[in-house]
Amino acid sequence: MVWHFHDVESGRMELERRGQRTGYERFDIPIARDGGIADLLSEAKQPDRRFDVVICESVSRIARKMYETLSVERELERAEVPVFASNEPILLSGGRAQQILQRRINQSVAEYEVLNMLELSRGGTCTHVREGPNIGKPPYGYRAKTLRHPNPAKAEKGLTKTRLEPDGEQAETVALIAKWRYHEALDSTPSPND
């Protein structure tokens, strides 16, 4: 028999925060699910559990952080439930050192790829903002100025870009606060002599 345990939330979330949401159910996607990772770990400790082994696509898919993945592996190991991954050879006998080494290398590479992608994404957003276009609601002291999209194909579809510009007296107030705070090093903390 096959049972399906998986979480819909991000694999970067801490294990205890995963599997709590049910918003995905409104999409009515026919995905077999018998519980989340927390349910899997809870059932693994039971003497009458419904499974003998855990098979996953890749151990790095259990969680995107190596620490979390190792925690899951360790709990399953304590419950005497072996973990196999479809991208690794399944060895039922013999030494496991080579298999564990390869698994740890794969986990390290997977965590690197996630961190690298987050850094690249953040860098792209920062570059986008430095070039002028705004994303989201304008912060206090600014207003959004709507401009024609620089890409003609997108402009034809009615898409626009938004650039921030100072918003009157609010902008003057923001500039004054910045001057006090960053250039004159003033803050609102009272001195001990006050």
MOGIDA-V709577 format. One record per residue. RES is the residue in three letters. PHI is phi in degrees with one decimal (none if undefined). BURIAL is 1 if it has 16 or more other ideal C-beta (glycine too) atoms within 10 Angstrom, else 0. D_CENTER is the distance of its C-alpha to the mean C-alpha in whole Angstrom. Layout:
res: <RES,RES>
phi: <PHI,PHI>
burial: <BURIAL,BURIAL>
d_center: <D_CENTER,D_CENTER>
//
This chain:
res: <MET,VAL,TRP,HIS,PHE,HIS,ASP,VAL,GLU,SER,GLY,ARG,MET,GLU,LEU,GLU,ARG,ARG,GLY,GLN,ARG,THR,GLY,TYR,GLU,ARG,PHE,ASP,ILE,PRO,ILE,ALA,ARG,ASP,GLY,GLY,ILE,ALA,ASP,LEU,LEU,SER,GLU,ALA,LYS,GLN,PRO,ASP,ARG,ARG,PHE,ASP,VAL,VAL,ILE,CYS,GLU,SER,VAL,SER,ARG,ILE,ALA,ARG,LYS,MET,TYR,GLU,THR,LEU,SER,VAL,GLU,ARG,GLU,LEU,GLU,ARG,ALA,GLU,VAL,PRO,VAL,PHE,ALA,SER,ASN,GLU,PRO,ILE,LEU,LEU,SER,GLY,GLY,ARG,ALA,GLN,GLN,ILE,LEU,GLN,ARG,ARG,ILE,ASN,GLN,SER,VAL,ALA,GLU,TYR,GLU,VAL,LEU,ASN,MET,LEU,GLU,LEU,SER,ARG,GLY,GLY,THR,CYS,THR,HIS,VAL,ARG,GLU,GLY,PRO,ASN,ILE,GLY,LYS,PRO,PRO,TYR,GLY,TYR,ARG,ALA,LYS,THR,LEU,ARG,HIS,PRO,ASN,PRO,ALA,LYS,ALA,GLU,LYS,GLY,LEU,THR,LYS,THR,ARG,LEU,GLU,PRO,ASP,GLY,GLU,GLN,ALA,GLU,THR,VAL,ALA,LEU,ILE,ALA,LYS,TRP,ARG,TYR,HIS,GLU,ALA,LEU,ASP,SER,THR,PRO,SER,PRO,ASN,ASP>
phi: <none,-119.1,-121.1,-115.6,-119.3,-159.4,-107.3,-87.0,-66.8,-60.1,-70.6,-88.6,-74.7,-66.6,-54.9,-69.4,-93.5,-87.2,81.2,-90.8,-87.4,-128.8,-58.6,-64.4,-64.0,-67.1,-82.2,52.6,-88.2,-75.2,-110.8,-66.9,-150.4,-103.6,148.6,-102.5,-60.8,-60.9,-66.1,-60.1,-65.7,-64.2,-69.3,-59.4,-79.3,-81.2,-67.4,-103.7,-60.0,-85.3,-138.9,-109.8,-137.4,-118.2,-120.4,-126.2,-60.8,-156.5,-61.1,-68.8,-84.8,-61.4,-155.8,-84.7,-106.1,-60.4,-58.3,-63.7,-61.7,-63.2,-62.9,-64.4,-57.3,-63.9,-63.4,-67.4,-62.5,-62.0,-85.8,60.3,-113.9,-69.3,-112.9,-117.2,-121.5,-68.7,-96.6,-128.6,-67.1,-94.6,-110.2,-96.2,-144.4,89.4,-70.3,-113.5,-56.5,-63.0,-63.5,-66.8,-58.9,-63.9,-63.3,-65.4,-62.6,-60.1,-65.3,-63.5,-63.7,-63.3,-66.6,-58.4,-62.0,-64.8,-62.9,-62.0,-63.3,-63.2,-65.3,-63.8,-63.6,-62.0,-61.1,-63.8,-64.8,-62.6,-61.2,-57.9,-68.8,-61.5,-74.6,121.2,-63.9,-101.9,-117.7,89.1,-75.2,-63.4,-72.6,-55.5,97.3,-132.0,-130.1,-88.6,-109.4,-82.7,-123.2,-62.1,-66.2,-68.9,-86.8,-56.2,-63.9,-72.1,-63.5,-62.0,-82.5,90.2,-73.2,-130.7,-116.3,-121.2,-120.6,-82.1,-140.5,-56.6,-113.6,52.4,-63.9,-59.6,-63.6,-63.1,-64.1,-61.7,-62.6,-65.8,-62.4,-62.3,-60.9,-61.6,-72.8,-97.5,-92.7,-104.0,54.3,-89.3,-141.7,-92.4,-77.6,-67.8,-78.4,-63.9,-85.9,-77.3>
burial: <0,0,0,0,1,1,1,1,0,0,1,0,1,0,1,0,0,1,1,0,0,0,0,0,0,0,0,0,0,0,0,0,1,0,1,1,1,1,1,1,1,0,1,1,0,0,0,0,0,0,0,0,0,1,0,1,0,0,1,1,0,1,1,1,1,1,0,1,1,0,1,1,1,0,1,1,0,0,1,0,1,0,1,0,1,0,0,1,0,0,0,0,0,0,0,0,0,0,1,0,0,0,1,0,0,1,1,0,0,1,1,0,0,1,0,0,0,0,0,0,0,0,0,0,0,0,0,0,0,0,0,0,0,1,0,0,0,0,0,0,1,1,0,1,0,0,0,0,1,0,0,0,0,0,0,0,0,0,0,0,1,1,0,1,0,0,1,0,0,0,1,0,0,1,0,0,0,0,0,0,0,0,0,0,0,0,0,0,0,0,0,0,0,0>
d_center: <32,28,26,22,20,16,13,12,9,5,7,4,7,10,13,15,12,12,14,16,15,18,17,17,21,22,21,24,22,24,22,23,22,23,21,17,17,18,21,21,22,24,26,26,28,31,34,34,31,31,29,30,28,24,23,20,19,18,17,14,13,13,10,8,10,14,15,13,15,18,18,18,21,23,23,24,26,28,29,30,28,27,24,24,22,24,23,25,29,30,32,34,37,37,35,31,31,30,28,26,26,24,22,21,21,19,16,16,16,13,11,13,12,8,9,12,10,8,12,14,12,13,16,17,16,18,21,21,22,24,26,27,25,23,20,20,23,25,25,28,31,30,31,29,32,31,32,33,30,31,31,34,32,30,32,35,32,32,29,29,27,27,28,29,32,34,35,38,39,35,34,37,36,33,35,37,34,33,36,37,33,33,36,38,36,37,35,35,36,39,41,43,46,46>
//
